Amino acid sequence: MPWQGQRVRLRFITPDDALLHVRLSNEADVRRFLGPSLNQTEEEAREALKRVSPEKDSLYVIELTSDGTSVGCCGFVPNRYISETEMFISLLREHQRFGYGSEVLSMLQSAWLDPLGNDECFATVWPQNTGAVALLKSHGFVKVREYVDVFSRVHVYKCSRDSLAT
């Protein structure tokens, strides 16, 4: 890897990305879904990222191709509520609403559905995050269930090869 689109590229996350990890973990929009802040220091995040490896993990930094600026993270993680792997995209607030999420989502769908031979991928979204909901729907995702966790009501969206074809 990395994967590269027109405006963004994905590269595997490293301990040098600790500050980005801390910023994303403490952003209000991210915490609204994930719960209380992790309150990690940069050094704690660096130590945690040392345990992440390309052989067993799927965590990537989203960078702008124009200048290499890191603008977010994405990848595939086990979901704590459903027995499926979940795709996620998290962009720093100042880099949201520029269409980077759509480009990243296309790359992740290609990575998950095509080379790995999977038929479905899932994303969990806070319903009030209307931008994320619209993005998922524009890429063929359909809502398959709703559940309530301790933080808020969330929706599980699924994309399958069938929903991509329609």
N, C-alpha and C positions, 0 to 999 in steps of 0.2 A: 504494500500500500504506500503512498497515500492515493486518495481519489481526488480528482480535480474537476471542478465545473468551470463555468465561465467566470464567476466572480469570487468563488470560495473553493478552498481545498480542505481535505480532512487528513490529519496526521495523527498517529498514535500519541496519546497523552503520556507525558514524562514527569518526573519530579520537578523539573524546571517550570512546570505549569501550575505550581502550587498557588501562586497569587491569584491566577484566574479562577482556580477551583474555590478558593476562599471567597472571592467576590461573588461568584455564582451562587455559592451555598448560603450567602447572607443577603442576597437580593430579595426584596419584599415580594415580588411577583413569584419567584421560585419558592420561597418559604410558604406562601399562601397555600400551595398544594402539598409540599413535602413536610410541612410542620415547622416546629421551632428551629431557629438557626442552629447550625452545628457549632458555632462559636469556636471554630478551629483557628489556631494560629497558622501563619504561613509555614512554620517548621513542622507542625503536626500534619498539615496537608502534604508537605513534601515527604514525610515519613510514610504516610498512607499511600501515596502514589508510587513509592518505591516497591510496594507489594503488588502493583498492577503490571501484568505482562501481556504482550501481544499474543502469546500462545493460548492464554485462557480467558482473556478479557477483551471486550469490544468497546473501549472508551476512546473517543477521538476529540481533538481540538479542532475547532472550525477557524480557519484563517482566511483573511482576504488575500486573493492572489495579487492584488495591486501592490501591497506593501508588507505582507506577512503579519499584519495585526491580528492578534487572537481575539475573536469576538464571541466565542461560546464553546460549548461542548455538546457532544452527541454520542449515540451509540446504542447498544443493546444490553439490557440488564434484566435479571429475573424480577418479575412483578411480585410484590408482597401479598397481593389479593387474588390473583388468578394464577393458574399453573402454566403460564405462558411466558415467553420472553417478550419483553416490551421494548419498543423503540422509543428513544427520547431525543429531544432537541432543546437546548437551553441557550438562549442568546442574552448577552448583556443588554440591559435596557436601552442604552444609546445606539445599539445596532439592530434593534427590532424595527419592523415595519419597512424594511428596505427590500424584501423579497429573498433574503438569504435563507430563510427557513424553507422556502419552497425548493430552492436549489439543493439544499442539504437533504430534504425529505426525498427528493428524486434519487439522489445518490444512495441513500440508505435503503430505499425500496429495491433498487437494482441489486445492491449487495446482499440483501436478505432473501429476496424472492428468486433471483436468477441463479447465481453461482452456488448457493447453498441448497437449492432444490426445495425450498419451503413453499407452501401454498398460502400461508397467511402471515401477517404481522400485526401486532397490536400496539395501541397507544392509549394511555389513560390521560384524560383531560378534565380539568375543572370547567364546568359548563359556562361560567362567566368569562372564561378566556375565549371570547368570540373569535379573535383572530386565529387562534390555534384550531378551533373547531372548523372554521371556514377553510383553513389550509388543508386539514385532513380530508374534509369532504371533497375539495377540489382535486385531490389525489386518489380518489376512489375509496376512501374509508367510509364505512357505515357504522352507526352506533349499534352495538350488539347487546350491551347491558348497562345498567346503572347500579351503583351501590353507594352506601354511605360509610365513610370512615370517620375516625375521630376528629378530623380537621374540617371536612366539608363533603358535600355530595359530589361525586365524580362520575364520569362516564367512561366506559371502555369502548374504544372504536377499533374495528377490525378492517383490514384490507386483505382481500384475497385475490388470486388470479382472476376469479370470476368477476369481482367488483371492478377490477382494472379493465376488463374487456367490455363492460357495459358503459 
